[in-house]
Amino acid sequence: MTVSRYSTISFLSDFGSKDEFVGVVKSVIRSINQDVKVVDITHGVKPHDIRAGGLALARASQYLNPGVILAVVDPGVGTARRAIALEINNGEYVFVGPDNGLLAPAIAMIGEISQAVELDKPEFHLPTLSSTFAGRDVFAPAAAHLCKGIEICDLGTLISLSSLHPGLLPVSSKEDNKVIAEILWKDHFGNLQLNVSEEDIADFGEHMLVHVGGNVRGIRRAKSFEEIPESEIGIIVDSYGLLALTMFGRSVAEELRADERQQVKIENGTASEGTSTPITLKGKS
């Protein structure tokens, strides 16, 4: 007889909401363990975007209930990439997902791996002829069995921590008194999170310049959205402790025509007269 160990599965994927994939995964979990609570982190990760999924999981990680974290952004499904479960902090969490770097950023935020296994025991999988839906056939059953009290080492073969695929995230730098950064995340409101902390611009003044593509715009420090004057761009410490470019009531992403992975340069100073955002006029075809 097994004893329930975890009561919560926190679930992230790139499955979206149009198809039945999320519902099927959750139903598989419930068919194995009806007592577990499944919390949806997000299923809106861009399809196949491992980096975006890893960043979303990392942002959420410190707020997730201890238990099982099920994360599936898996463009390598059906290939030699491994399906894994990683025990964190001697069992406080278990991460279940593909060994493609997706899990690494979140784990780095909340602790250390104490055990790692490859999910290679078919008795804990759904019987299927398909190899294209590991979220349903491998990861969901593993997560559900963990919540029923099955030990992680019983789900598969122990693997070395050094063999795990690392998560690779961009690091900001300083060059010629400019901070060279990258846009990590464009949120629903059009705010642009940067891989920059407040300490990185500690020696800059209240007013700065931001270079994005061909645009050079003045920005100002702010502590709240309301402090940013209309039509101006602010730089603010966001809810995750990183700096973000933002506007009050508007999308700064649209204003700067900027998106994730784009390089950004920030320097001390104010915009000179005539500095503006280029506008492309479209003629009638």
C-alpha positions as protocol buffer text, in pm:
chain_id: "A"
residue {
  index: 1
  type: MET
  ca { x: 0 y: 0 z: 0 }
}
residue {
  index: 2
  type: THR
  ca { x: 136 y: 342 z: -99 }
}
residue {
  index: 3
  type: VAL
  ca { x: 87 y: 660 z: 97 }
}
residue {
  index: 4
  type: SER
  ca { x: 12 y: 990 z: -79 }
}
residue {
  index: 5
  type: ARG
  ca { x: 320 y: 1212 z: -69 }
}
residue {
  index: 6
  type: TYR
  ca { x: 232 y: 1514 z: -283 }
}
residue {
  index: 7
  type: SER
  ca { x: -108 y: 1676 z: -320 }
}
residue {
  index: 8
  type: THR
  ca { x: -31 y: 1925 z: -599 }
}
residue {
  index: 9
  type: ILE
  ca { x: 90 y: 1903 z: -958 }
}
residue {
  index: 10
  type: SER
  ca { x: 179 y: 2241 z: -1111 }
}
residue {
  index: 11
  type: PHE
  ca { x: 149 y: 2210 z: -1489 }
}
residue {
  index: 12
  type: LEU
  ca { x: 313 y: 2420 z: -1765 }
}
residue {
  index: 13
  type: SER
  ca { x: 313 y: 2349 z: -2137 }
}
residue {
  index: 14
  type: ASP
  ca { x: 305 y: 2491 z: -2488 }
}
residue {
  index: 15
  type: PHE
  ca { x: -16 y: 2299 z: -2566 }
}
residue {
  index: 16
  type: GLY
  ca { x: -238 y: 2607 z: -2589 }
}
residue {
  index: 17
  type: SER
  ca { x: -613 y: 2604 z: -2523 }
}
residue {
  index: 18
  type: LYS
  ca { x: -755 y: 2531 z: -2869 }
}
residue {
  index: 19
  type: ASP
  ca { x: -688 y: 2156 z: -2878 }
}
residue {
  index: 20
  type: GLU
  ca { x: -771 y: 1885 z: -2628 }
}
residue {
  index: 21
  type: PHE
  ca { x: -412 y: 1821 z: -2514 }
}
residue {
  index: 22
  type: VAL
  ca { x: -429 y: 1990 z: -2173 }
}
residue {
  index: 23
  type: GLY
  ca { x: -757 y: 1826 z: -2083 }
}
residue {
  index: 24
  type: VAL
  ca { x: -630 y: 1483 z: -2186 }
}
residue {
  index: 25
  type: VAL
  ca { x: -315 y: 1516 z: -1972 }
}
residue {
  index: 26
  type: LYS
  ca { x: -518 y: 1626 z: -1670 }
}
residue {
  index: 27
  type: SER
  ca { x: -765 y: 1341 z: -1721 }
}
residue {
  index: 28
  type: VAL
  ca { x: -480 y: 1088 z: -1734 }
}
residue {
  index: 29
  type: ILE
  ca { x: -350 y: 1226 z: -1404 }
}
residue {
  index: 30
  type: ARG
  ca { x: -696 y: 1200 z: -1247 }
}
residue {
  index: 31
  type: SER
  ca { x: -743 y: 844 z: -1375 }
}
residue {
  index: 32
  type: ILE
  ca { x: -435 y: 741 z: -1176 }
}
residue {
  index: 33
  type: ASN
  ca { x: -483 y: 967 z: -872 }
}
residue {
  index: 34
  type: GLN
  ca { x: -820 y: 1129 z: -812 }
}
residue {
  index: 35
  type: ASP
  ca { x: -703 y: 1311 z: -502 }
}
residue {
  index: 36
  type: VAL
  ca { x: -436 y: 1528 z: -664 }
}
residue {
  index: 37
  type: LYS
  ca { x: -492 y: 1898 z: -742 }
}
residue {
  index: 38
  type: VAL
  ca { x: -359 y: 2019 z: -1079 }
}
residue {
  index: 39
  type: VAL
  ca { x: -264 y: 2388 z: -1094 }
}
residue {
  index: 40
  type: ASP
  ca { x: -222 y: 2537 z: -1442 }
}
residue {
  index: 41
  type: ILE
  ca { x: 82 y: 2767 z: -1452 }
}
residue {
  index: 42
  type: THR
  ca { x: 34 y: 2845 z: -1822 }
}
residue {
  index: 43
  type: HIS
  ca { x: -23 y: 2661 z: -2147 }
}
residue {
  index: 44
  type: GLY
  ca { x: 45 y: 2969 z: -2358 }
}
residue {
  index: 45
  type: VAL
  ca { x: 419 y: 2920 z: -2406 }
}
residue {
  index: 46
  type: LYS
  ca { x: 510 y: 2973 z: -2772 }
}
residue {
  index: 47
  type: PRO
  ca { x: 508 y: 2636 z: -2947 }
}
residue {
  index: 48
  type: HIS
  ca { x: 845 y: 2455 z: -2922 }
}
residue {
  index: 49
  type: ASP
  ca { x: 1008 y: 2754 z: -2748 }
}
residue {
  index: 50
  type: ILE
  ca { x: 1215 y: 2584 z: -2478 }
}
residue {
  index: 51
  type: ARG
  ca { x: 1375 y: 2909 z: -2365 }
}
residue {
  index: 52
  type: ALA
  ca { x: 1041 y: 3087 z: -2320 }
}
residue {
  index: 53
  type: GLY
  ca { x: 903 y: 2788 z: -2131 }
}
residue {
  index: 54
  type: GLY
  ca { x: 1209 y: 2774 z: -1907 }
}
residue {
  index: 55
  type: LEU
  ca { x: 1183 y: 3144 z: -1829 }
}
residue {
  index: 56
  type: ALA
  ca { x: 810 y: 3120 z: -1750 }
}
residue {
  index: 57
  type: LEU
  ca { x: 877 y: 2826 z: -1520 }
}
residue {
  index: 58
  type: ALA
  ca { x: 1163 y: 3012 z: -1351 }
}
residue {
  index: 59
  type: ARG
  ca { x: 947 y: 3321 z: -1294 }
}
residue {
  index: 60
  type: ALA
  ca { x: 677 y: 3108 z: -1134 }
}
residue {
  index: 61
  type: SER
  ca { x: 899 y: 2863 z: -945 }
}
residue {
  index: 62
  type: GLN
  ca { x: 943 y: 3044 z: -613 }
}
residue {
  index: 63
  type: TYR
  ca { x: 566 y: 3084 z: -580 }
}
residue {
  index: 64
  type: LEU
  ca { x: 467 y: 2723 z: -659 }
}
residue {
  index: 65
  type: ASN
  ca { x: 329 y: 2495 z: -393 }
}
residue {
  index: 66
  type: PRO
  ca { x: 577 y: 2221 z: -294 }
}
residue {
  index: 67
  type: GLY
  ca { x: 496 y: 1907 z: -488 }
}
residue {
  index: 68
  type: VAL
  ca { x: 532 y: 1786 z: -845 }
}
residue {
  index: 69
  type: ILE
  ca { x: 612 y: 2030 z: -1126 }
}
residue {
  index: 70
  type: LEU
  ca { x: 506 y: 1897 z: -1467 }
}
residue {
  index: 71
  type: ALA
  ca { x: 657 y: 2094 z: -1756 }
}
residue {
  index: 72
  type: VAL
  ca { x: 620 y: 1998 z: -2122 }
}
residue {
  index: 73
  type: VAL
  ca { x: 776 y: 2202 z: -2402 }
}
residue {
  index: 74
  type: ASP
  ca { x: 916 y: 1918 z: -2604 }
}
residue {
  index: 75
  type: PRO
  ca { x: 1007 y: 1969 z: -2971 }
}
residue {
  index: 76
  type: GLY
  ca { x: 1234 y: 1662 z: -2945 }
}
residue {
  index: 77
  type: VAL
  ca { x: 950 y: 1426 z: -2848 }
}
residue {
  index: 78
  type: GLY
  ca { x: 998 y: 1084 z: -3007 }
}
residue {
  index: 79
  type: THR
  ca { x: 1375 y: 1130 z: -3044 }
}
residue {
  index: 80
  type: ALA
  ca { x: 1664 y: 1015 z: -2824 }
}
residue {
  index: 81
  type: ARG
  ca { x: 1607 y: 1300 z: -2576 }
}
residue {
  index: 82
  type: ARG
  ca { x: 1537 y: 1158 z: -2231 }
}
residue {
  index: 83
  type: ALA
  ca { x: 1221 y: 1184 z: -2023 }
}
residue {
  index: 84
  type: ILE
  ca { x: 1331 y: 1268 z: -1668 }
}
residue {
  index: 85
  type: ALA
  ca { x: 1220 y: 1328 z: -1312 }
}
residue {
  index: 86
  type: LEU
  ca { x: 1438 y: 1542 z: -1083 }
}
residue {
  index: 87
  type: GLU
  ca { x: 1403 y: 1546 z: -706 }
}
residue {
  index: 88
  type: ILE
  ca { x: 1481 y: 1890 z: -559 }
}
residue {
  index: 89
  type: ASN
  ca { x: 1588 y: 1973 z: -203 }
}
residue {
  index: 90
  type: ASN
  ca { x: 1559 y: 1611 z: -87 }
}
residue {
  index: 91
  type: GLY
  ca { x: 1200 y: 1581 z: -199 }
}
residue {
  index: 92
  type: GLU
  ca { x: 1048 y: 1925 z: -150 }
}
residue {
  index: 93
  type: TYR
  ca { x: 974 y: 1925 z: -525 }
}
residue {
  index: 94
  type: VAL
  ca { x: 997 y: 1678 z: -810 }
}
residue {
  index: 95
  type: PHE
  ca { x: 1025 y: 1819 z: -1162 }
}
residue {
  index: 96
  type: VAL
  ca { x: 897 y: 1598 z: -1444 }
}
residue {
  index: 97
  type: GLY
  ca { x: 962 y: 1677 z: -1810 }
}
residue {
  index: 98
  type: PRO
  ca { x: 1200 y: 1644 z: -2104 }
}
residue {
  index: 99
  type: ASP
  ca { x: 1577 y: 1662 z: -2065 }
}
residue {
  index: 100
  type: ASN
  ca { x: 1620 y: 1958 z: -2300 }
}
residue {
  index: 101
  type: GLY
  ca { x: 1709 y: 2244 z: -2064 }
}
residue {
  index: 102
  type: LEU
  ca { x: 1348 y: 2341 z: -1993 }
}
residue {
  index: 103
  type: LEU
  ca { x: 1364 y: 2259 z: -1622 }
}
residue {
  index: 104
  type: ALA
  ca { x: 1709 y: 2399 z: -1541 }
}
residue {
  index: 105
  type: PRO
  ca { x: 1634 y: 2774 z: -1489 }
}
residue {
  index: 106
  type: ALA
  ca { x: 1354 y: 2706 z: -1240 }
}
residue {
  index: 107
  type: ILE
  ca { x: 1557 y: 2453 z: -1045 }
}
residue {
  index: 108
  type: ALA
  ca { x: 1842 y: 2703 z: -1017 }
}
residue {
  index: 109
  type: MET
  ca { x: 1595 y: 2947 z: -857 }
}
residue {
  index: 110
  type: ILE
  ca { x: 1464 y: 2718 z: -584 }
}
residue {
  index: 111
  type: GLY
  ca { x: 1728 y: 2466 z: -488 }
}
residue {
  index: 112
  type: GLU
  ca { x: 1948 y: 2173 z: -580 }
}
residue {
  index: 113
  type: ILE
  ca { x: 1889 y: 1838 z: -744 }
}
residue {
  index: 114
  type: SER
  ca { x: 1916 y: 1551 z: -497 }
}
residue {
  index: 115
  type: GLN
  ca { x: 1819 y: 1267 z: -736 }
}
residue {
  index: 116
  type: ALA
  ca { x: 1766 y: 1230 z: -1109 }
}
residue {
  index: 117
  type: VAL
  ca { x: 1606 y: 943 z: -1299 }
}
residue {
  index: 118
  type: GLU
  ca { x: 1526 y: 862 z: -1658 }
}
residue {
  index: 119
  type: LEU
  ca { x: 1160 y: 765 z: -1688 }
}
residue {
  index: 120
  type: ASP
  ca { x: 1230 y: 440 z: -1870 }
}
residue {
  index: 121
  type: LYS
  ca { x: 1006 y: 190 z: -1687 }
}
residue {
  index: 122
  type: PRO
  ca { x: 707 y: 116 z: -1915 }
}
residue {
  index: 123
  type: GLU
  ca { x: 492 y: -14 z: -1628 }
}
residue {
  index: 124
  type: PHE
  ca { x: 454 y: 350 z: -1524 }
}
residue {
  index: 125
  type: HIS
  ca { x: 362 y: 468 z: -1877 }
}
residue {
  index: 126
  type: LEU
  ca { x: 35 y: 452 z: -2069 }
}
residue {
  index: 127
  type: PRO
  ca { x: 35 y: 168 z: -2323 }
}
residue {
  index: 128
  type: THR
  ca { x: 44 y: 329 z: -2668 }
}
residue {
  index: 129
  type: LEU
  ca { x: 182 y: 282 z: -3018 }
}
residue {
  index: 130
  type: SER
  ca { x: 255 y: 655 z: -3048 }
}
residue {
  index: 131
  type: SER
  ca { x: 580 y: 832 z: -2962 }
}
residue {
  index: 132
  type: THR
  ca { x: 456 y: 1187 z: -3017 }
}
residue {
  index: 133
  type: PHE
  ca { x: 262 y: 1264 z: -2697 }
}
residue {
  index: 134
  type: ALA
  ca { x: 495 y: 1201 z: -2404 }
}
residue {
  index: 135
  type: GLY
  ca { x: 299 y: 1454 z: -2199 }
}
residue {
  index: 136
  type: ARG
  ca { x: 6 y: 1212 z: -2198 }
}
residue {
  index: 137
  type: ASP
  ca { x: 189 y: 879 z: -2210 }
}
residue {
  index: 138
  type: VAL
  ca { x: 500 y: 930 z: -1993 }
}
residue {
  index: 139
  type: PHE
  ca { x: 507 y: 1257 z: -1799 }
}
residue {
  index: 140
  type: ALA
  ca { x: 146 y: 1266 z: -1674 }
}
residue {
  index: 141
  type: PRO
  ca { x: 153 y: 906 z: -1541 }
}
residue {
  index: 142
  type: ALA
  ca { x: 489 y: 969 z: -1371 }
}
residue {
  index: 143
  type: ALA
  ca { x: 358 y: 1285 z: -1202 }
}
residue {
  index: 144
  type: ALA
  ca { x: 40 y: 1107 z: -1087 }
}
residue {
  index: 145
  type: HIS
  ca { x: 230 y: 807 z: -950 }
}
residue {
  index: 146
  type: LEU
  ca { x: 466 y: 1034 z: -756 }
}
residue {
  index: 147
  type: CYS
  ca { x: 162 y: 1192 z: -591 }
}
residue {
  index: 148
  type: LYS
  ca { x: 36 y: 846 z: -497 }
}
residue {
  index: 149
  type: GLY
  ca { x: 357 y: 779 z: -308 }
}
residue {
  index: 150
  type: ILE
  ca { x: 571 y: 595 z: -563 }
}
residue {
  index: 151
  type: GLU
  ca { x: 936 y: 679 z: -499 }
}
residue {
  index: 152
  type: ILE
  ca { x: 1120 y: 863 z: -773 }
}
residue {
  index: 153
  type: CYS
  ca { x: 1386 y: 590 z: -795 }
}
residue {
  index: 154
  type: ASP
  ca { x: 1112 y: 334 z: -875 }
}
residue {
  index: 155
  type: LEU
  ca { x: 1007 y: 524 z: -1189 }
}
residue {
  index: 156
  type: GLY
  ca { x: 1328 y: 466 z: -1381 }
}
residue {
  index: 157
  type: THR
  ca { x: 1704 y: 445 z: -1395 }
}
residue {
  index: 158
  type: LEU
  ca { x: 1919 y: 675 z: -1185 }
}
residue {
  index: 159
  type: ILE
  ca { x: 2128 y: 911 z: -1400 }
}
residue {
  index: 160
  type: SER
  ca { x: 2420 y: 1140 z: -1319 }
}
residue {
  index: 161
  type: LEU
  ca { x: 2354 y: 1510 z: -1265 }
}
residue {
  index: 162
  type: SER
  ca { x: 2643 y: 1601 z: -1493 }
}
residue {
  index: 163
  type: SER
  ca { x: 2464 y: 1431 z: -1786 }
}
residue {
  index: 164
  type: LEU
  ca { x: 2160 y: 1661 z: -1766 }
}
residue {
  index: 165
  type: HIS
  ca { x: 2103 y: 1912 z: -2043 }
}
residue {
  index: 166
  type: PRO
  ca { x: 2184 y: 2264 z: -1913 }
}
residue {
  index: 167
  type: GLY
  ca { x: 1956 y: 2562 z: -1945 }
}
residue {
  index: 168
  type: LEU
  ca { x: 2120 y: 2846 z: -2136 }
}
residue {
  index: 169
  type: LEU
  ca { x: 2005 y: 3201 z: -2062 }
}
residue {
  index: 170
  type: PRO
  ca { x: 2154 y: 3529 z: -2188 }
}
residue {
  index: 171
  type: VAL
  ca { x: 2367 y: 3736 z: -1951 }
}
residue {
  index: 172
  type: SER
  ca { x: 2385 y: 4115 z: -1968 }
}
residue {
  index: 173
  type: SER
  ca { x: 2718 y: 4295 z: -1996 }
}
residue {
  index: 174
  type: LYS
  ca { x: 2864 y: 4644 z: -1978 }
}
residue {
  index: 175
  type: GLU
  ca { x: 3051 y: 4799 z: -2267 }
}
residue {
  index: 176
  type: ASP
  ca { x: 3156 y: 5163 z: -2322 }
}
residue {
  index: 177
  type: ASN
  ca { x: 2935 y: 5276 z: -2032 }
}
residue {
  index: 178
  type: LYS
  ca { x: 2636 y: 5102 z: -2189 }
}
residue {
  index: 179
  type: VAL
  ca { x: 2450 y: 4803 z: -2046 }
}
residue {
  index: 180
  type: ILE
  ca { x: 2404 y: 4545 z: -2322 }
}
residue {
  index: 181
  type: ALA
  ca { x: 2091 y: 4348 z: -2244 }
}
residue {
  index: 182
  type: GLU
  ca { x: 1828 y: 4129 z: -2405 }
}
residue {
  index: 183
  type: ILE
  ca { x: 1450 y: 4124 z: -2388 }
}
residue {
  index: 184
  type: LEU
  ca { x: 1360 y: 3810 z: -2196 }
}
residue {
  index: 185
  type: TRP
  ca { x: 983 y: 3839 z: -2196 }
}
residue {
  index: 186
  type: LYS
  ca { x: 703 y: 4042 z: -2351 }
}
residue {
  index: 187
  type: ASP
  ca { x: 405 y: 4006 z: -2120 }
}
residue {
  index: 188
  type: HIS
  ca { x: 33 y: 4032 z: -2195 }
}
residue {
  index: 189
  type: PHE
  ca { x: 38 y: 4410 z: -2140 }
}
residue {
  index: 190
  type: GLY
  ca { x: 333 y: 4471 z: -2372 }
}
residue {
  index: 191
  type: ASN
  ca { x: 587 y: 4533 z: -2095 }
}
residue {
  index: 192
  type: LEU
  ca { x: 941 y: 4419 z: -2183 }
}
residue {
  index: 193
  type: GLN
  ca { x: 1138 y: 4237 z: -1913 }
}
residue {
  index: 194
  type: LEU
  ca { x: 1516 y: 4265 z: -1947 }
}
residue {
  index: 195
  type: ASN
  ca { x: 1796 y: 4043 z: -1816 }
}
residue {
  index: 196
  type: VAL
  ca { x: 1912 y: 4338 z: -1607 }
}
residue {
  index: 197
  type: SER
  ca { x: 1887 y: 4409 z: -1234 }
}
residue {
  index: 198
  type: GLU
  ca { x: 1864 y: 4747 z: -1063 }
}
residue {
  index: 199
  type: GLU
  ca { x: 2229 y: 4711 z: -953 }
}
residue {
  index: 200
  type: ASP
  ca { x: 2337 y: 4703 z: -1319 }
}
residue {
  index: 201
  type: ILE
  ca { x: 2226 y: 5064 z: -1366 }
}
residue {
  index: 202
  type: ALA
  ca { x: 2296 y: 5186 z: -1012 }
}
residue {
  index: 203
  type: ASP
  ca { x: 2543 y: 5449 z: -1137 }
}
residue {
  index: 204
  type: PHE
  ca { x: 2302 y: 5584 z: -1397 }
}
residue {
  index: 205
  type: GLY
  ca { x: 2082 y: 5885 z: -1328 }
}
residue {
  index: 206
  type: GLU
  ca { x: 1707 y: 5922 z: -1334 }
}
residue {
  index: 207
  type: HIS
  ca { x: 1706 y: 5972 z: -1710 }
}
residue {
  index: 208
  type: MET
  ca { x: 1860 y: 5728 z: -1956 }
}
residue {
  index: 209
  type: LEU
  ca { x: 1860 y: 5635 z: -2323 }
}
residue {
  index: 210
  type: VAL
  ca { x: 1751 y: 5301 z: -2462 }
}
residue {
  index: 211
  type: HIS
  ca { x: 1860 y: 5170 z: -2802 }
}
residue {
  index: 212
  type: VAL
  ca { x: 1630 y: 4910 z: -2958 }
}
residue {
  index: 213
  type: GLY
  ca { x: 1688 y: 4827 z: -3322 }
}
residue {
  index: 214
  type: GLY
  ca { x: 1702 y: 5163 z: -3500 }
}
residue {
  index: 215
  type: ASN
  ca { x: 1518 y: 5344 z: -3220 }
}
residue {
  index: 216
  type: VAL
  ca { x: 1679 y: 5565 z: -2955 }
}
residue {
  index: 217
  type: ARG
  ca { x: 1438 y: 5680 z: -2688 }
}
residue {
  index: 218
  type: GLY
  ca { x: 1463 y: 5855 z: -2356 }
}
residue {
  index: 219
  type: ILE
  ca { x: 1351 y: 5655 z: -2054 }
}
residue {
  index: 220
  type: ARG
  ca { x: 1312 y: 5745 z: -1688 }
}
residue {
  index: 221
  type: ARG
  ca { x: 1321 y: 5551 z: -1364 }
}
residue {
  index: 222
  type: ALA
  ca { x: 987 y: 5486 z: -1199 }
}
residue {
  index: 223
  type: LYS
  ca { x: 855 y: 5295 z: -898 }
}
residue {
  index: 224
  type: SER
  ca { x: 501 y: 5258 z: -1027 }
}
residue {
  index: 225
  type: PHE
  ca { x: 323 y: 5275 z: -1361 }
}
residue {
  index: 226
  type: GLU
  ca { x: 142 y: 5594 z: -1263 }
}
residue {
  index: 227
  type: GLU
  ca { x: 474 y: 5777 z: -1219 }
}
residue {
  index: 228
  type: ILE
  ca { x: 538 y: 5745 z: -1594 }
}
residue {
  index: 229
  type: PRO
  ca { x: 407 y: 6049 z: -1785 }
}
residue {
  index: 230
  type: GLU
  ca { x: 180 y: 5979 z: -2080 }
}
residue {
  index: 231
  type: SER
  ca { x: 369 y: 5889 z: -2399 }
}
residue {
  index: 232
  type: GLU
  ca { x: 698 y: 5846 z: -2208 }
}
residue {
  index: 233
  type: ILE
  ca { x: 881 y: 5519 z: -2140 }
}
residue {
  index: 234
  type: GLY
  ca { x: 973 y: 5411 z: -1790 }
}
residue {
  index: 235
  type: ILE
  ca { x: 1215 y: 5155 z: -1654 }
}
residue {
  index: 236
  type: ILE
  ca { x: 1080 y: 4983 z: -1347 }
}
residue {
  index: 237
  type: VAL
  ca { x: 1163 y: 4690 z: -1118 }
}
residue {
  index: 238
  type: ASP
  ca { x: 900 y: 4435 z: -1216 }
}
residue {
  index: 239
  type: SER
  ca { x: 723 y: 4178 z: -999 }
}
residue {
  index: 240
  type: TYR
  ca { x: 1011 y: 3932 z: -1045 }
}
residue {
  index: 241
  type: GLY
  ca { x: 1288 y: 4174 z: -942 }
}
residue {
  index: 242
  type: LEU
  ca { x: 1423 y: 4245 z: -1291 }
}
residue {
  index: 243
  type: LEU
  ca { x: 1409 y: 4571 z: -1483 }
}
residue {
  index: 244
  type: ALA
  ca { x: 1136 y: 4616 z: -1740 }
}
residue {
  index: 245
  type: LEU
  ca { x: 1057 y: 4880 z: -1998 }
}
residue {
  index: 246
  type: THR
  ca { x: 698 y: 4995 z: -1965 }
}
residue {
  index: 247
  type: MET
  ca { x: 444 y: 5267 z: -2038 }
}
residue {
  index: 248
  type: PHE
  ca { x: 139 y: 5376 z: -1843 }
}
residue {
  index: 249
  type: GLY
  ca { x: -170 y: 5223 z: -2004 }
}
residue {
  index: 250
  type: ARG
  ca { x: 8 y: 5139 z: -2329 }
}
residue {
  index: 251
  type: SER
  ca { x: 223 y: 4867 z: -2481 }
}
residue {
  index: 252
  type: VAL
  ca { x: 590 y: 4963 z: -2486 }
}
residue {
  index: 253
  type: ALA
  ca { x: 651 y: 4663 z: -2713 }
}
residue {
  index: 254
  type: GLU
  ca { x: 430 y: 4821 z: -2977 }
}
residue {
  index: 255
  type: GLU
  ca { x: 581 y: 5165 z: -2917 }
}
residue {
  index: 256
  type: LEU
  ca { x: 936 y: 5037 z: -2975 }
}
residue {
  index: 257
  type: ARG
  ca { x: 838 y: 4762 z: -3220 }
}
residue {
  index: 258
  type: ALA
  ca { x: 1036 y: 4527 z: -3000 }
}
residue {
  index: 259
  type: ASP
  ca { x: 1002 y: 4163 z: -2906 }
}
residue {
  index: 260
  type: GLU
  ca { x: 1164 y: 3883 z: -2708 }
}
residue {
  index: 261
  type: ARG
  ca { x: 1530 y: 3795 z: -2778 }
}
residue {
  index: 262
  type: GLN
  ca { x: 1599 y: 4143 z: -2920 }
}
residue {
  index: 263
  type: GLN
  ca { x: 1912 y: 4322 z: -2800 }
}
residue {
  index: 264
  type: VAL
  ca { x: 1873 y: 4641 z: -2596 }
}
residue {
  index: 265
  type: LYS
  ca { x: 2137 y: 4895 z: -2497 }
}
residue {
  index: 266
  type: ILE
  ca { x: 2090 y: 5132 z: -2203 }
}
residue {
  index: 267
  type: GLU
  ca { x: 2312 y: 5431 z: -2130 }
}
residue {
  index: 268
  type: ASN
  ca { x: 2307 y: 5727 z: -1896 }
}
residue {
  index: 269
  type: GLY
  ca { x: 2180 y: 6055 z: -2040 }
}
residue {
  index: 270
  type: THR
  ca { x: 1880 y: 6228 z: -2189 }
}
residue {
  index: 271
  type: ALA
  ca { x: 1738 y: 6227 z: -2538 }
}
residue {
  index: 272
  type: SER
  ca { x: 1864 y: 6502 z: -2764 }
}
residue {
  index: 273
  type: GLU
  ca { x: 1622 y: 6722 z: -2950 }
}
residue {
  index: 274
  type: GLY
  ca { x: 1481 y: 6546 z: -3251 }
}
residue {
  index: 275
  type: THR
  ca { x: 1533 y: 6194 z: -3121 }
}
residue {
  index: 276
  type: SER
  ca { x: 1224 y: 5999 z: -3217 }
}
residue {
  index: 277
  type: THR
  ca { x: 1083 y: 5666 z: -3323 }
}
residue {
  index: 278
  type: PRO
  ca { x: 1103 y: 5608 z: -3699 }
}
residue {
  index: 279
  type: ILE
  ca { x: 763 y: 5568 z: -3863 }
}
residue {
  index: 280
  type: THR
  ca { x: 721 y: 5377 z: -4188 }
}
residue {
  index: 281
  type: LEU
  ca { x: 447 y: 5511 z: -4412 }
}
residue {
  index: 282
  type: LYS
  ca { x: 262 y: 5257 z: -4622 }
}
residue {
  index: 283
  type: GLY
  ca { x: 126 y: 5364 z: -4958 }
}
residue {
  index: 284
  type: LYS
  ca { x: -185 y: 5229 z: -5124 }
}
residue {
  index: 285
  type: SER
  ca { x: -101 y: 4923 z: -5335 }
}
